[in-house]
Amino acid sequence: MITPNELLINGRLKAPILTALRTALIAQAYFETMKPIYEDVCDTVLKIHQPLVDASDFNRRTFGDIGSPITQINDLYRANDDQAKAIYRDIKQKLALKGFTTSNSNYCAFAVAESTLREAERELVNVMQPYTNITNAMLCTTDKRHKFINLTLNCLVPLATQAGQGLNALTTN
């Protein structure tokens, strides 16, 4: 059983834990801010383009619903390549108009935000592994990972706050 004192030095969170915590919180805040905007943009773009399931061999063999409307962005892989590229391009452009861009214009800002969050969570798990004996490999399902991250954040945020270690991304102490 882990005790709070194991995570502290001189009454403060150990530096690697605090860094991983701050990084995870910043990534989570950015992702959660962007997610509803991304979903709205995707819905709008899908309604404009009205993609249909392509008549590819894969779709024919696997699903059999050729010509059906694609209403979810996660199903866009079933559209023809040209239509999917146009939709992804429009999504990136609309996100950019809303202030969400990346340093590499080939990348989708939402995909980068999601990837950054996953990497920050992975690092938090790694930093906590000596205390929890939980590894990233043990958190192979989304549900397990989500529960572990929430438990970890619910443990560390109050500890950092009690220790007077700010978690505001705009200030550090």
N, C-alpha and C positions, 0 to 999 in steps of 0.2 A: 504494500500500500504506500503510495507516494504521500509525502507530507509537504506542506508549503515551504518549510525551512530548507528542503533539498533544492528548491528552485531559487533560493535567495543567497546573496552574499551581502553582508552588512545591512540586512533589512531591505535590500533592493533586488529585483529580478536580475538574474545573471544576464550579461550583455547579449549573448547569442539568442537567448530566449526572448528578450525584449525586442531585439531586431526582427526576429522571425514573427513575433506577434504583431508588431507595427506594420510590417510588410503585408501580412495576411489581412489585417483590418483595412488597410488602404486599398488593396486589390479587391477585397470583398465590397467595399463601399463603391468603388468605381464600377464594378460589374453590376451591382444591384441598381445603381443609378442608370446605367445604360440599358439594361435588359428590357424594361417596358418600352423604351423608345425604339430599340431594335425590333421588338415584336410588332409594334405599330407600323414601322417602316416596311417590314416584311409583308404584313397583311395588305398594306396599300399597294406595294409593288406586285404582289401576286394577283390582286384584283385587276390591276392595270394590264398585266401580261396574259393572264388567264392560261397558264401552262397546262398542257395535257400530257398524260402518260404516253411516252413514245412507243412506237411499235418495234422496239428492239427485241432481239432473241431472248435476252435476260428477262425483260418484262413479260414477254409472251409465255416463257417457261415457268416463271416464278409466280406471277400474279394473275395474268390473263385479263386484266382490266384496261386494255389498250384504249386510248382516247378519253379515259375518265379525267375529270379535272383534278389538278394538284392544288390542294388548299393549304398545305402545311409546308413551311420552308424545309423541314427535315426530309421531305419526300421529293425534293427537287432533283435528286440524282436520277429520278425516273423520267425526267423530261429529256428532250434531245439536247445535245451539247450546246448548240448555238443559242437556243432559248435560255438554257440555264446560265450561260455566260452573260447574256444580256440582263437577266434578272439580278445576278450577283453584282454586275457593274452598277446597275441602278441603285441597288441597296447601298453599296459603298458610297456612291455619290450623294444619296439622301442623308446618310449618316454624316458625311463630311459637311453638308449644309447645316447640320445640327451641332457641329463642333466636334464630332468624333472622327479623328484621323489617326494615321500611323506614320511613322517615319519612312516606311516603305509603302508606296502607293499600290503595290501588288497585294497587300494584305487587307483583310477586312478588320476594321477596328473592333468589332464585337468578338471576332475569333481571337484576336490578340488579347483583349480584356479577359476572355474566358481562359485562355491558355496561361496568362499571367496569374490569374487566381489559382488555377490548378498547381502551378509551380510554387506559388507562395504557400499553399496548403501542404504540398509535398515537403517543402523545407521545414515548416512548422512540425510536421510529423517526425522528420529526421532529427530536429533539435530536441524534441521531447522523448525520443526513443530510449535514451539511457535511463529515463525516469519511469517510463510507462511500459517498456519492453514491447511496445507496439511498433511494427514497421509498416512502411507503405505497402509491402506485399500482402500484409494481413488485411488491408483495407481495400480489397479488390472489388467490392460492390459499392455502388453509389450510396446506398442506405447506410452501410457500415461507416464509410468515409464521412458522410454528412454528420452522423451521430458523434463520431470521434472528434471531428473538428469543432462541433458545437460544445461538447463537453470540455475540450481543451480551452476554447475561448472563454467559456463560462468560469473556468478555474483561473485563467491567467489575467483576464481583464480586472477582476476585483483585486487580485494581488498587486498588479501594477498600480492601480488607483490608490490602494492603501499605502503603498510604498512611496507615493508621490511622484511616480514616474508617468508623466503625461503620455497619452496615446493620440493626442491631436496631431495630425500630420503636419500642421503648420507650425508647431512648436516642438522642441525636443528639450529634455532635461535629464 
